[in-house]
Amino acid sequence: MSFIDKDDLKLELGITDTGNDLLLTVLAEAVESLWDKLTSRTWAKTTYVEYYSSRQGDSRIILDNFPVISVTSIYDDTDWEYREDTKVDTDDYTCNLDTGVVFYNGVFSEGGNNLKITYIAGYEDAGVPAWLKQVLVRQACHWFKQAKDQRWDMSSKAEPAGGGTISYKGLENNLLPDFAMLAEVSKK
């Protein structure tokens, strides 16, 4: 699922013709892929199956991915068979969807990888935060301008009015400061 597409980039760039559609599509896909890589997580809606070990007295699980859309199932099985009789009743737990913390109204069994959790997390189109869409669009547009100026070989460029210096050293190393900063603070 794409959070941005060529039409978002065309709107930002003020482009109305179709001559650059292929390049814009590739850049939109590339920026999303790089965002996932830099933040060490998948932001689009995905189903996950994770295994956790619990200690004596544990009654919560911190899932690896968020925001959580739904928890499909939780199994508590020290034999690692995850049979139906080891499935935790959905009435016995709740999940903070924003943070991915599951709260169980009991205590999990003590064991290694005894908890198997299947859940859906990530963003769907309508739920993508505006800040994320905008930072992706701006970064892809930045790359587009460089491609159109054929300036991939340039090592750096001073921006006007104290805007700093932008380095051009390939897509992954050619990031706008806001993009790089937001990717760093959004890491898993």
N, C-alpha and C positions, 0 to 999 in steps of 0.2 A: 504494500500500500504506500502510495506517495503522499507526502504532506504538501509538497509543492510540485508544480509542473511548469511547462514552457509558458503557459498563459500568465501565471503569476510573475514570471521573469519579464515577459513582454510588457506587462502593465507597469512594472517598476522602471523598465528601460524606455518606455514610450514607443515601443515598436509595434507596428500594425501589420507589416507584411509577413510573409511566410518563409522568406529566404534563409532565415537563421533557425528555423524550428528544430532541425536535427541537433545542432550544437546546443541549443537551449535545453532540449530534452536530456541530452547526455549530461550536461552540467547540473541540472536539477537532480538527476539520479546520483551523480557523483558526490554532490554536497551532502545528501542524506546518508549515503554510505559512509562517508568520512566522519560525519557527526556521530553515527553509531560506533565507529571504531574509536574515535577520540574519547568518547564518554564511557566506553566499555559496557554498553548496554544496547538493547534493541528497543527503540522508541515506538515502533508501530505495534499494533495489536498482535500478540503472539501467545500460543499455548505453551506452557512450561510444565515439565515434570522434574521435581527436585527432591532430593533425599537429605534428611537431616538426622543428626544424632541428638538424643536428649539425655539430660542428666537427671538425677533424682530431684523431683520437685518442679521440673519445668512445666510451665503451662502456657507458654507463648512461643511463637516462631516468627522470626524476621525473614520474610521472603526476599529473594535476591532482586526481584523486579517490581516496579511500580510505575504508574498507578495500577492498582489491581481492579479488574473489571468484575471478576467473579472467582471464587474458589470452587472447583469442580468436585474434588474429593481429598480427604486426608485419611491415610491408613497409619495405624500404630501397630507395628508387627515386628517383634524382635527376631522372628524366624525368617524375615525378608520374603515371605510368600505373598503378602498383601492381599489376602483373601477377603471376601465380603464380610466375614465375621470379625475382621480387624478394622473395618471402616468406621471412622468416627462419625457419629450422627451429626447432621448439619445443624441441628438445634443446640448442639453442645459447644459450638464455637462461633466467633464473629471475627470479622476482619476489618481493620481500618484500611479502606480502599486507597486512600492517599499515600499512606506510608508503607503499606504492605506488611503490617504486623497482625498476626493471627493470635487471638486470645481464646484459650480453651477453658471451659468452666470446670475442668478436672485437672488431673496431672497425667502427663504422658509417661509411658513406660520408659525405664532407663535402658538405653541401648545404643549401639552404633548403627547408623543409617536405618533406624527403626521407623522413621517417619517418611512416608511418601506422600508428596503433595502435588496435585495437579491443579493448575489455575491458569487464568487468562489475564494478561497484563499488557499495558501499553496504551497508546492513543489511537483512536479512530479519527477519521477526517474532521468531524464536527468538534471533537474534543481537543484537538491540537492547540496548545497555548499560542496566543498571538505572537508573543515574543519569540517563540521557537520558529514559527513560520517566517517571521520577518528576518531573523538572523540568517536563516538558510537562504532566503531570497537574496539578501544583500551580498552574501558570500558568493553565490552563484553568479550574480550580476558583476561582481568584481572580477571573477575569472573570465566572464564573457568579454568585458571591456579589454582585458589584456589580450585575449585571443584575437579580437577584432583589430587591435593595434599591433598585432604580431610582436608583442613585447615579452614573450616567454623567456627570452634570452637575457633580459635586463636583470641585473643583480639587485638593484634597489632604485627607489624613486622618492624624492622629497615631495611631500604634499604641500600645497599652498596654505598660507595663513596659519602656520604653526601646526599643521595636521600631522606632523611626524614623518617618518620614513617607512615606506612599505617595501618589503623584501619580496623578490620574485625568484623563487627557487623550486619550481614544481608545485603542483596543486596542494599537496599535503603541507608543504612548508611555506605556502603563500597564502596565509590566512589574515583576514582583517583582525585587528586587535580585539574587537568586541566578540567576534566568533571564537577566537582562541580562549579568551577569558571565560566566556559562558560555557564552553566545552569543558574547561578545567573545573569549574565549580559544579558542573552537572555530572561529573564522573561518578560511577557506581562505587 
